[in-house]
Amino acid sequence: MAACARSHIVAKGEVGVYHCWNRCVRRAFLCGYDRFTRKNYNYRRGWIRKLQQQLARLFAIEIAFHAEMQNHIHLILRTRPDIAATWSDEEVVKRWLQIAQLKRGRRDEPSEPTEARIQKELARKGRVQQLRARLSDVSWFMGALCENIARRSNIEDGCTGRFWETRFSCRDLASESAILICGIYVDLNPIRAGEARVPEQARYTSAVDRIEGRKLRQAAAVLGQAQQSSDRLDSSGTADTEPMPPDGWLCELTLASGPDVDVQAGLRSSTPWRASDKGIVSLSLDEYLQLLDWTGRKLAAGKRGSIPAELAPILDRLEIHPSAWLDAIEGFEKKFGRIVASVSGMAKKAAETGRRWFRGISAAAETFH
């Protein structure tokens, strides 16, 4: 992919959705079985997932989709500087000090910073403003994630030096339809790589987290426990003793609609596990899983076919050509560049950044209405 200034992709201080990925540069695998060393590093996927949970709790950045592969990771992140703006100066500093522990440490569970350390940071001129900006910055998020895993892996492997590529890669998902296509692409990465045959077998993906969370909610509803769970929330609206569901740390999938949606969008999450409870795409979890399952089975079988009648309206609603759906998912990396949007959306982004064009305009014309 051609070089592109990060400032042309990521809008600092604005809410945005970005597809971020990074690869291990060693011959040895990041995760999975390495035939050269004859070691199985699959447990490192658990490291990454647990660390992502911690970072989702601390940053003003929401994780919408994720996949941990054998030698690379994929994340779709939504920056929320509007949420960071609601945090007190002390809360900003406490969050950052915990992130710093995670970034430099060998573990995925930070301790509470001391009062003396908090006061020292608060006393530094301009420090809180600097940290507040970092807490909604994808570069600092990815830096904390990748440095922790690199340090732990280097210690375990008994070596030093670079573990990841020079820097993580990033693309702007500038429309809801782009988010859906990239989300499906990320969740189906294990199927395309031959690590799983169906989405529910791809353990370290957001799809499986959402499937497991759905199962628990259905079971609770059957047993009449849904109200009991809500009663265990304390008066401030944060969970007290309630355990986190498998998808509780992920960005809410379904984007709500209605007259109060603008008010709801600015609210902090009612749980301590993520920045907010705002959804990201205009379809239900059941609709998403149906579309994911059909697409995954078609890609795994290597067959084409028309979109089923019950799924076509979903794509039409999001202004995606049903006939281009499978090609857009399977060829996502080759078709699209640093900006994914409609032709008009890409032209607008190019004008804003002083560029003539972004790669992927022809693919956008084929894919989006």
N, C-alpha and C positions, 0 to 999 in steps of 0.2 A: 504494500500500500504506500502511495507517495507520501512524503513528509508533509506535515501540516502543523503549523504552530498551535500549541495547546490553547492559546488565547482565542483562536478562531473557532474552537470547538466548545470549550467550557466557558459559560458566562458567569463570572465571579459575582457573588452577591445576589444571584437570581435563582429561583426555583427552576430546576432542569432535570432531565432524565438522560442517563448516559450508560452505554454498554462499555464496560471495562474488562480487559482480559490481560493475562500475563503468563509467560511460559518459563519453565525451568530450562536453563541453558546447558546443564550437564548431560552427559550420556546417560547417567542414572536417572530413573524416573522419580518425579515428585511423589507420586502415589502408585499403588499397584505393584505387580511383580516385575522385577528387573532381571532379565535373563542374563545380563552380564555379571552382576554381583550375586545372583541367585537369592535375593532377599525380597520379601514382600513388604512394601511400604504402604499398604492400603490403609493402615491405621492413621496415617497422616491426614487423610480426608477428615477424620474426626477432629484432629487438631484445628484444621482450617474452619470447619463448620462451627466449632465451639468459639473460636476467636471471632468469627463473623457475628455470632450472637452477642458477644461482649461489646463489639464495636457498634452494633446497631443500637445497643442500650445507651452508649456514651455519646456518639456523634449525632448531629442534626442531619443525618443522612439515612435514608430508608433503603433497605435491600428488598427489591421487588422480585428478582429471580437470581438463582445461583446454580452453578454446576462445578463440581470438583472432579477433574479428569486425571488421567495418569501422569501427564506432564504439563498441564496448564489449568487455569481456573477462569471461569466466566462469572461476571456479576452485572446486574442491571441496578443502578443506583439512582435514587432521586434526592437531590440536594434540597435542604429545607432551611435556608438562612432566616426565613420568617419565624421558624420555631426557635432557632438559636437566639433571636432577638428578644424572646420572652423570658429567657433564663436570667437569673440574677448574676451579678459579678462573681459572687462566691460559688455559685453552681457551675459557672463556666470554668473557673479555676479548678474546682474539684474534679470535674469531668476530664479536663486536660491532664491533670496529674495522674489520674488512673490510666489514661491512654498512654502516657509516657512510660508507665510501668510495663504495660503490655508490649509496647514497641521494643523496649530494650531487654525485656525479661525472657525467661525460659518457660513461662507458664501462661495460662489463659484465664486466670482469676486474679484481678488486681485487689490490693488492700486499700482501705480508706486512708487518704492522705492525712497527715497530722495538721493540727490547727496552725502550728508555727510555719509549716511549709505553705499553707494556703495564704496566710497573712503576708509572707514574704513575696509571693507572686502578686498579690493585690497591691502591694506597695510600689511595684515597678511601674513607672509612667508609660502609659499606652499599652501595657501588657494585656489587659483584659480585652481591649478592642482587637488586638492581634489574634488572641486565642479564640475569640468569638467567631472571627472570620475563618479560622482553620477548622473549626468544628463542623462547618458545612462545605468543606473543600474536598473534592474527590481525590486530589493528589495526596493530601495528608491522610485520608482514609486508607487509600491503597498502600501508602508508604508504611503505615502502622501494621497493616495486615501482612505485607510481604516481608518486612524486616523481621518480625517475630518468627515467621516460618523459616526464613533463611537462617537466622541465628540458631534455632533449635535443630534444624536439619544439619547444619555444619558441625555442631557439637556432636550430634549423633553419628555423623559420618567421619568424624575425626579429621576434618579438613577446614580450610579457610578459602576465601575468595568469593567471586560472584556466584550467586545461586539463581537469580532471575535475569531476564533480559535487561538491557540498559534502563528502560522505563516501561511502565505498563502502557498498553494501547487503549485508545478511547474513541468512541464515536457518539455523536449527539443523536438521540432518538427524539426528533422534533415534532412528532405527532403521535396521537393515540394508536393509530394503525401501525406505525413503526414500532411502538412499544410492544404491541401484540405479536407481530412477526418475529421480533428479536427475542421476546420471552419464550415463544414456542421453540425457536431455534436453540436457545440455551437449554431448555428443559429436555430437548431431544438429542443433545450432543452425545450422551452415552449410547444411544441407539445408532446414530450415524457412525460412531467409532467402534461399533460391535461389542460394547461392554454390556449391553442389555438388549432384550428383544421387544419389550413393551415398557412404557413410561413408569409403571408401578414397580418395576424391577431396578430402576436406576436410583439406588438408595440415596446418594448424595446429590440430590437436586431439589429445587424448590417445589417441583411437581409432587414428589413423594412427601415432602413436609406438608403440603396442602392436602394431599389425599389422606394422610394419617390424622391431620387435624379434623378433617371432615368426618372421618370415622368416629372419632371421640365425641364430637358434637352430636352426631346421630345417636350414638349409644346413650349419651346423657339425656337426650330428648326422650328416648324410649323409656328410660328409667325414671323420668320425671325429675331429673337433677339440675336442669338448666337454671331454675330459679334459685336453687341452693347455691349454685356457683356464683351468681350475681350478688347474693346476700353476703358472700365472704369478702366483698370489696370494702375497704375502709371508707371513711367519710370523705377523704380527699380524692377517691376514685381510683386509687392504685391498688394493685393486688397485694394482699397481706400474706396469707398462707397458701393461696391458690397456686398450684404448679403451672409452669408455662407449658401451653400446648405445643405440639411439634411445629406449628406454623405461627406461633404467637409473636415471634421476633421478626417475621417478614412483614413487609408492607401489605396492608389490606388490599385484596385483589380488586373487588368490585367498587367502582367509582359511583358514589351516591348521586342522585339527582333530586331536584326540588328547590323550593324557594329559600331554604335555609342552608344550602350547600356551601355558600361563600362564608357563612359564619362558622360552620363546622370545619372547613378546611384549615382555619387558622388555629384550631385548638390542639393542645398537646394530647398525647395518647392517654387513655384512661388506664393504661397498664405501664409498668416500668420497663417494658421490653423493647420499645421502639419509639421513634420521635412523635408520630401522630397516628391517627386511625383513618386517615384519608385513603381512599382506593386509588387505583391507577388506570384501570380500563373499564369500559362500559359494557361489561358482560358478567354474568354470574359465574361462580366457581363451577357449577355443573356444566354450563355452556363451555367454559374454558377446557375442562377435563374431557368433554366429548370431542371437541376440536383437536385437542392434543392426542387423544387416543387414536382417532381416525388417521391423523397425519402420521403419527409414529408407526402405525401398522402398514401404511402405504409405503413409507420410506424403507422400513425393514424388509418388506417383501420385494422392493424394487419395482413396484408396479404403479402405473398411473391410473387415474379414474376421476370421474366428475365428482364434485363436492355433493354429499348427500343433501336432499331437500331440506332437512331440518337444520343443517349447518350453514347453508348458503346465505340465509338472511343475516346471520351474525357478521359475515364478511361484508355484505352489502351495507349493513348499518355503519361499519367502520370504514367504508369507502375503499375496500380492497376488492380487486377483480378476482372472483372465485377461480377463474381459469388459470390465473397466475400464482395461486396459493402455494402449491407444492414446489414449483420452481423457485419461488422466493425463499422458502424455508431451506431447501436443499442447497441452493447456490448463494445463500445469504452473504458469506464472506467475499465471494468473487463479484457479486452483483453490486454491492453497496460499499461506499467509502466512509468518510468521516462524518457525514450527515445523512440521516435516513428520514425522508419526508416526501411529500408529493413534489411534483415539478415546481409548482409555484412556491412551495415552502422552501425548497432548496435554492431557488433563485433569490428569495428574500434573504436567506442566510448568507448567500454569497455577496449580495449587495451590502449587507450590514458589516461584513468583514473586509470589504474592499477587494474581493476576489471576483474573477470572471465566472467561475463555475466550480462545482464540486463533482468528483467522480460519482457516477451512479444515476445520472439524470435519465438515461435511457431505461434503466431498470425501474426507476420510479414511475416513468410513463407507462410501463407495462404492468406495474403492480397496483398503483393507486388510481382511483377515479380522478 
